[in-house]
Amino acid sequence: MKRNLIYLGLKVTAFLLLLFFLIPAGCGFNTVGRMKHSPALMEQYREKTFSKQLS
């Protein structure tokens, strides 16, 4: 029983470390996960002249 509690505690600790350190670190870069305003794209939207390019 004591061994199971230790194992559960290690699993919870590993989960909290992942949650609080690794996951937010991946979202901290300016190039990932952020939306950026693009006047050129807005103009294409208004004029309905979208290019077929995906980038």
KAFEN-V747351 format. One record per pair of residues at least 12 apart in sequence whose ideal C-beta (glycine too) atoms are under 10 Angstrom apart, sorted by the first residue. I is the first residue (numbers start at 1). J is the second residue. D is the distance in whole Angstrom. If there is no record, write none. Layout:
# KAFEN-V747351
i = <I;I>
j = <J;J>
d = <D;D>
This chain:
# KAFEN-V747351
none
